[in-house]
């Protein structure tokens, strides 16, 4: 599996998006917390390349989305 950079950067980006959504009364759906591993990225079981989610990850995202509709 390749290293796709500093996962702290994506975490900061997610936090910025979350703050923007809250400030503008936009629903924010947090997939990151449900899928992240101890490195701060997607584990191989959810993304073979560490970036692109697989069907198992999408099933988790679907559940989270449906709970927030």
Secondary structure, 3 states (H helix, E strand, C coil): CCCCCCHHHHHHHHHHHHHHHHHCCCCCCCCHHHHECCCCCECCCCCCCCCCCCHHHHHHHHHHHHHCC
